[in-house]
Amino acid sequence: MEKQTAIIIPARYGSSRLEGKPLLVAGGKTVIQWVWEKAAKCKDIHRVIIATDDERIFNVCKSFGAEVEMTSSNHKSGSDRIAEVAKRHEEISYIINLQGDEPLIQESNIELVRKGIVEDNSADISTLVREIKNKAEVDNPNLVKCVFDVNNYAMYFSRSKIPYERNEGKSKFYGHLGIYGYKKEALFKMTSLEQSSYEQAESLEQLRALQNGMKIKIAVVDNVPVGIDTIEDFNNFKSMVETVLINK
């Protein structure tokens, strides 16, 4: 049986900062449709599945032709939600977890994540970082920083500034982008493990994987895909989309 790669997009209605954001409409399409269409354009992807626990999202996704599956409402993270879906599909060997609030993600970025798990036998998980050029971002705990080794495997993720600059100007800083690729067994392993001490301290799920000896492959990109977390983010996206449509 061919080893298939699937993009699974977790989408939930509840959000502390912007409730119902998957269903917000910009340029005649919901946010979740924009994300799904971007995922559907990616090469070497066998299927795209939206995973949700909300019937409103389920019905809207069905209406624009997406493959969508209902999941439990008790999941604590998107990884748990996509693991539930992956368990139903023996044919899927590689999973890309694409957030449902990232309509501006580039297809080339998704391809790098795919390559990280499909082409690297040692990698359990793959993800992306980008170089931080703005000093204020380095000190911002909401932007997760990452350090990685010479073989591009993650050493640590932190909300703190890492590495610490005893000697200023000797290191670059990298910010993490929240898209992951998983080998199926790695996804099941990570979601079955208890929260680790570093994960609890930093509220970063990927530290559970690192603390349990799993290898995370890093690829560096030169763009900053902006997610939709607040109403201001959505309004900026809507303005961008509608400007493009007007100028067509």
N, C-alpha and C positions, 0 to 999 in steps of 0.2 A: 504493500500500500504506500502511495506517495505521501511523504511528510508534508502536511499542509501548514501554511502560515495564515493566521487570522488576526485581524485587528478587532479588538473588542472595546467598545466605547461605553464605559459606565456612565449612566445619567440618572440623577435623582432630582426630585422636585424641590426638596427642602435644602436650603442653604442659609447659613446664618447671616451672610452679607447681601445675598440677592436671591430671594426665593423665586422658584419657577424659571430660572434663567434659561434652561434648555428650550423653553417654549416662547421666549421673547422673539419678536419678529423684526428683522432688518432686511430691507430690500425684497420684501415679499416672501422671505423664507425664515423659518425658525433657526435659532442658533444651532440646535442639534442637527438640522438638515445641512447647514453649511459645513459642519464638521464631518458628517457622514459622506457628503459629496467629495470633500477633499480626500478622505480615506479611500473612497471607491476608485479614485484615479491612480492610486499607487500600483506600480508594477510588482509582479512576483507575490502578490497577495491573493489568496484563494477565496477569502470571504471576509465580509465586514459585518459584525454583529453588534447591535446596541443592546446593552444590558440595563434594565431598569426595574424598579419596584413600584412604579407609578403608572396607573392605567391611562392617565391623560397623555403621558409621554409615549406609552406603548401605542395608543391609537393614532397619535400624530405621526409617529415613525412609520406605522403601517400605511398611512395615507400617502406618503411620498415614496413608498416602495422599498423601504429598508427591511432587512432581516432583523427582527427584534425579539428578545426573550425576556420574560418576567423572572425576577429573582426575589429572594427573601428580602424583607424589609429590616432584618436584624443585623445586616452586615455593618462592620465598623469601618471598613475601608473599601476603596475601589478594587483593590487586589482581591479581597474576599469575594466581591461581586463577580469579577471576571473568572475567578477560580470555579465558582458554582457553574457558570456557563461552560467552561472548558471541560469539566467533568462529564458533560453530556455528549462530548464529541471526541470519540476515539481517533478520528482522522486528523485532528489538529495536534501538531507537535510543537509549534512555536506560536507564541501569543504576544501581540503588541497592545499594551494598555495605553490607549489614546484618550486623553481627557475630553469630556463632552463640552468643555467651555473654551476650546482652543481652535476657533475657526480659522485663525491665521497661520497655523502650523504649515510649514513647507513640506511638499512631498519628498524632497531630497532629505529632509531631516528624518522622516519616517523610514526611508530607505536605509539610512545609516544605522538606525536602531535594529532594523531587520538583519542587516549584515552582521552586526555585533553578536547575535545569538546563532545565526544560521552558519556563518563561516568560521567562527571561533569555537573549537571543540572544548576549550577550557572554561569558557564563559558560561555562567548560569543565568546571568541577567545582563542587559545592556541598557545604556542611557546616554544622555547628552549633557554637555556643559558648554559654556561660552565664556570667553575671557571678559573679565570685568574691567572696564576702562574708567569708571566713575568711582572716585574714592568714597563718596557717600554710600554707594551700593555695597562696598566692602564691609562697611560697619552696620549695614541694615540686617537685623536678625530675620526679617521676612524673606530675604534672599539667601537661600542655602548655598554655602560654599563647599567645594570639593577639592581634595588633593588626591592625585593619582600617581602611580609609579611609571617607570620608563617604558613599560609594556602596555600602558594605558588601562591598568586595572585600578579601580578605586581603592584608596587607602582609608579615607574617612570623609564623612559629610558632617557639616556643622553649621549652626546658625551663627556661631562666632567667627571672627576673622581668622582664617587659617590659610597659610602658616602664620604664626606670630612673627612679626618683623623685628628681630633683635638687630639685624643689619638691613636697613631700609633699602629698597630698590633691588634686592637680590632674588625676588620671586614674583611671579605673576599670580593673579588670583582668578579663580574660575567659579562662575555661578551655575547652579544646577538647573536644568530644564526638566519639568515633570512629566516626561514620557519614558516608558519602560518597555523593554522586550524581555520575554521569559522563555526559556525552555520549559516545556510543560511540567516536567518533574520538579524543576526548581520552583515554579509557582506553587505547586502543591506542597512542597517542603516548607517554603517560607510562610505560607498561610496556616500551616499546621503547628508552627512553632509558637511558643509563648513570647509575649513581648520581652525584649531584652532590656537590660539596664540602661544602655546608651539610648535606645529608642525611647524609653520612658523619659529620660532626662531631656532629650532634644525634641521629642515629638516628631521623629523622622523614621518612617517605617523601614527604609532601606538599611538602617543600621542594624536591624534584626538579622538581615541577611549577612552583612559583613561580620557581625559578632559571632555568627554561627559558621564562619569559614567559607561562605559562598563568595564566588568571584563575580564582580560587576565590571563589565567592559565599558570603557568611556570613549566617546567620540566627541571631538571639539568642532563646534560650528561657529560661524561668524555672524549669525543673525539672532535676533531676540524676538521669538514669537510671543505676542502678548495675549495672555488669557483674559477671560472676562470674570472678574471677581466682584465688581461693584457696578452700580448703575452708571457711574461715570465711564467705566471701561466699556460698557455696552453702548452708551451714547456715542462714544468715540468710534466704535466699530460700525455702528449704524450710519454715522455721518460719512465714514470712509466708503462703505458699500454703496450708499445712495449717491455719493459724488461720482463714483465710477459708473453707475447705471445711467446717470444724467448725461455723462460725457460720451457715452457709447453712440 
